[in-house]
Amino acid sequence: MSALIAIPADQWFDNPVIREIVPTAVLETLGMTAVAGVITALLGIPLGVLLFTTSPDGTSPSPVTHRLVGALVNLGRSLPFLILMIVIIPVTRLIVGTSIGWQAAVVPLTVGAIPFYARLVETSLREVPSGKVEAVTMMGATRREITRKVLLPEARSGLVAGLTTTLIALIGYTAMADAVGGGGLGAVAMSYGYNRFETDVMVVCVALLVLIVTAVQVIGDLVARRLDRR
């Protein structure tokens, strides 16, 4: 560590890995996170709505459906991500055509994130005041209208906060994508920083990951506060 501190910061960029490979790794990490995040939001919100509406306190109680969907979500959340990536390699090849590269890593990232975000969506919907739901119900609103015009608009701040948490988790997952050749900053940190003992590469990769996570958190908090109706 003392040897690392002794290296002037301007000399770090003389390292060809930092100068040439790390920028590409940053784009791969952002690409994996962005694509997986969009798909997770598109599929996780309906799944979370289904979990809430079919619950005993929901707008369309269905114990059988709720238990079945809940069991699938719990199964998806219980699998360690590293194992999940390996298990669904055949599915990844079927969808993407390959199991290598950041595009292929999007599949397990999405599969792992959807159940996680769905539970956060369910929690956000539970925080909507029941009085508002009862008021529109008495006015003759249908279940779909209740979801579309009351539940989702009232919970949108929580939905954004939950998505922010999910995106940060996805950034952490991308660091393990090297196990299936996914690339990204995690792969560079492992291949060069750890395996080749290039500590400066490791420090740069970690610093960039911290910077990305901080930016996502700040932006997510700002948007959530803007959408908060309380």
C-alpha positions in Angstrom: 0.0 0.0 0.0 2.8 2.4 0.8 4.4 1.7 -2.6 1.1 2.7 -4.2 0.9 6.0 -2.3 4.5 6.7 -3.4 3.4 6.6 -7.1 2.5 10.1 -8.4 -1.1 10.3 -9.6 -0.1 11.5 -13.0 2.0 8.4 -13.5 -1.0 6.1 -13.0 -2.3 7.1 -16.5 0.9 5.9 -18.0 -0.5 2.4 -17.4 -2.0 1.3 -20.7 -4.7 -0.7 -18.9 -6.0 2.5 -17.2 -5.6 4.5 -20.3 -7.0 2.1 -22.9 -9.1 -0.6 -21.2 -10.7 1.1 -18.2 -12.7 3.6 -20.4 -14.2 0.7 -22.4 -14.9 -1.1 -19.1 -16.8 2.0 -17.8 -19.0 2.0 -20.9 -19.7 -1.7 -20.5 -20.7 -1.3 -16.8 -23.0 1.6 -17.7 -24.4 -0.3 -20.6 -25.2 -3.4 -18.5 -26.7 -1.3 -15.8 -28.8 0.9 -18.1 -30.3 -1.9 -20.2 -30.9 -4.2 -17.3 -32.4 -1.3 -15.3 -34.9 -0.4 -18.0 -36.0 -4.0 -18.5 -36.3 -4.5 -14.8 -38.5 -1.4 -14.4 -40.7 -2.5 -17.3 -41.3 -6.0 -15.9 -40.8 -5.4 -12.2 -43.5 -2.8 -11.8 -46.3 -5.0 -13.2 -45.0 -7.9 -11.1 -45.0 -5.8 -8.0 -48.5 -4.5 -8.8 -49.7 -8.1 -9.2 -48.1 -9.0 -5.8 -49.9 -6.1 -4.1 -53.3 -6.4 -5.8 -53.6 -10.1 -5.2 -52.6 -9.8 -1.5 -55.3 -10.1 1.2 -55.3 -6.3 1.6 -55.1 -5.6 -2.2 -57.8 -4.5 -4.6 -58.2 -8.0 -6.2 -57.4 -10.5 -3.4 -56.4 -14.0 -4.7 -54.6 -16.1 -2.2 -53.6 -18.8 -4.7 -52.1 -16.3 -7.2 -50.4 -14.3 -4.5 -48.8 -17.3 -3.0 -47.7 -18.6 -6.4 -46.2 -15.3 -7.5 -44.7 -14.7 -4.1 -43.0 -18.1 -4.2 -41.5 -17.4 -7.6 -40.3 -14.0 -6.5 -38.8 -15.4 -3.3 -37.0 -18.1 -5.3 -35.5 -15.5 -7.7 -34.3 -13.4 -4.7 -32.8 -16.4 -2.8 -30.4 -17.5 -5.5 -26.9 -16.1 -5.2 -26.2 -14.0 -8.3 -23.1 -16.0 -9.2 -25.0 -19.2 -9.3 -27.9 -17.6 -11.1 -25.5 -16.5 -13.9 -24.2 -20.0 -14.4 -27.6 -21.7 -14.2 -29.3 -19.6 -16.9 -26.4 -19.7 -19.4 -28.5 -21.8 -21.8 -31.3 -19.2 -21.6 -28.8 -16.4 -22.2 -27.5 -18.2 -25.3 -31.1 -18.7 -26.5 -31.9 -15.0 -26.1 -28.7 -13.2 -27.0 -27.0 -15.9 -29.1 -23.9 -16.0 -26.8 -23.0 -16.3 -23.2 -20.0 -14.0 -23.4 -19.9 -10.2 -23.4 -21.7 -7.4 -21.6 -24.8 -7.9 -23.7 -25.1 -11.5 -22.5 -24.6 -10.4 -18.9 -27.8 -8.3 -19.2 -29.9 -11.5 -19.1 -28.9 -12.7 -15.6 -28.7 -9.2 -14.3 -32.3 -8.6 -15.3 -33.5 -12.0 -14.0 -31.8 -11.3 -10.7 -33.1 -7.7 -10.4 -36.7 -8.2 -11.4 -37.8 -10.1 -8.2 -35.8 -7.7 -6.1 -37.5 -4.6 -7.6 -40.9 -6.2 -7.5 -40.8 -6.5 -3.8 -39.8 -2.9 -3.5 -42.7 -1.9 -5.8 -45.1 -4.0 -3.6 -43.8 -2.2 -0.5 -44.2 1.3 -2.1 -47.8 0.5 -3.0 -48.6 -0.6 0.5 -47.6 2.9 1.7 -50.3 4.5 -0.3 -53.0 5.8 2.1 -56.0 3.4 2.1 -58.4 6.3 2.4 -57.6 7.5 -1.1 -58.2 4.0 -2.5 -61.5 3.7 -0.7 -62.6 7.2 -1.9 -62.1 6.4 -5.6 -63.7 2.9 -5.0 -66.8 4.6 -3.7 -66.8 6.8 -6.8 -67.1 3.7 -9.0 -63.6 3.4 -10.2 -62.6 0.0 -11.7 -59.6 -1.9 -10.3 -57.5 -1.0 -13.3 -58.4 2.7 -12.8 -57.5 2.5 -9.1 -54.1 1.0 -10.0 -53.4 3.4 -12.9 -54.8 6.7 -11.4 -54.3 6.2 -7.7 -51.8 3.6 -6.7 -49.0 4.2 -9.2 -49.2 8.0 -9.1 -49.2 8.1 -5.3 -46.4 5.6 -5.0 -44.1 7.1 -7.8 -41.6 8.6 -5.3 -41.2 5.2 -3.7 -41.0 3.5 -7.1 -38.1 5.8 -8.1 -36.4 5.3 -4.7 -36.8 1.5 -5.2 -35.4 1.7 -8.7 -32.4 3.7 -7.4 -31.7 0.9 -4.9 -32.1 -1.7 -7.6 -29.7 0.1 -10.0 -27.1 0.3 -7.3 -27.5 -3.4 -6.7 -27.1 -4.0 -10.4 -23.8 -2.1 -10.4 -22.6 -4.4 -7.7 -23.8 -7.4 -9.7 -21.9 -6.2 -12.8 -18.7 -6.6 -10.8 -19.4 -10.4 -10.8 -20.2 -10.5 -14.5 -16.6 -11.5 -15.2 -17.6 -15.1 -14.2 -19.4 -15.4 -17.5 -17.1 -13.1 -19.5 -19.4 -10.1 -19.0 -16.7 -7.4 -19.0 -17.0 -4.1 -17.1 -15.0 -2.6 -14.3 -15.3 -5.7 -12.2 -13.7 -7.8 -14.8 -10.8 -5.3 -15.2 -10.3 -5.1 -11.5 -10.2 -8.9 -11.2 -8.1 -9.7 -14.3 -5.5 -6.9 -14.0 -5.8 -5.5 -10.5 -6.0 -8.8 -8.6 -4.6 -11.5 -10.8 -1.7 -9.4 -12.1 -1.2 -7.4 -8.9 -1.6 -4.1 -10.6 -2.9 -2.2 -7.5 -3.2 1.1 -9.3 -5.7 -0.5 -11.7 -7.7 -1.9 -8.8 -7.8 1.5 -7.1 -9.0 3.3 -10.2 -11.7 0.7 -10.9 -13.0 0.9 -7.3 -13.0 4.7 -7.4 -15.0 4.7 -10.6 -17.5 2.3 -9.2 -17.9 4.4 -6.1 -18.3 7.5 -8.4 -21.0 5.8 -10.5 -22.9 4.6 -7.4 -22.8 8.0 -5.8 -24.1 9.7 -9.0 -27.0 7.2 -9.3 -27.9 7.7 -5.6 -27.8 11.5 -5.8 -29.9 11.6 -9.0 -32.3 9.0 -7.7 -32.8 10.9 -4.4 -33.4 14.2 -6.3 -36.0 12.7 -8.6 -37.8 10.9 -5.7 -38.0 14.1 -3.7 -39.4 16.0 -6.7 -42.1 13.3 -7.1 -43.0 13.0 -3.4 -46.5 14.3 -2.9 -46.4 14.3 0.9 
